Amino acid sequence: MGYRVQRVEKIIERELASIIFSEVHNELIKFVSITKVALNKDMSVAMVWYTVLGNDGEIEATKKALEQAKGFLRSELAHRLDLRKTPELRFKYDESLTYGNHINEVIENLKK
């Protein structure tokens, strides 16, 4: 991927985090951390990976809340970005943090 795509990914990541923190009024979404954004080649779709601390029920509720807020987030992003077309947002829970914690637990158990 080109330098421009990588730059736009980082800008989207930063701006989405800012919008979620300052503009969204849903308490579930307030504690979301955007971990990565990946654009497809024509920059029409942005995969947004996120994490949230909580149990499975809270994670599922956050997923639904993000899906409901998708249109608002995209329109706010359009106001902040200088792109011809704002990419469609697709949210995916980032399981790497959970997986990393699991690996740490396994290692700690092996040490004992």
Disulfide bonds with the S-S distance in Angstrom:
none
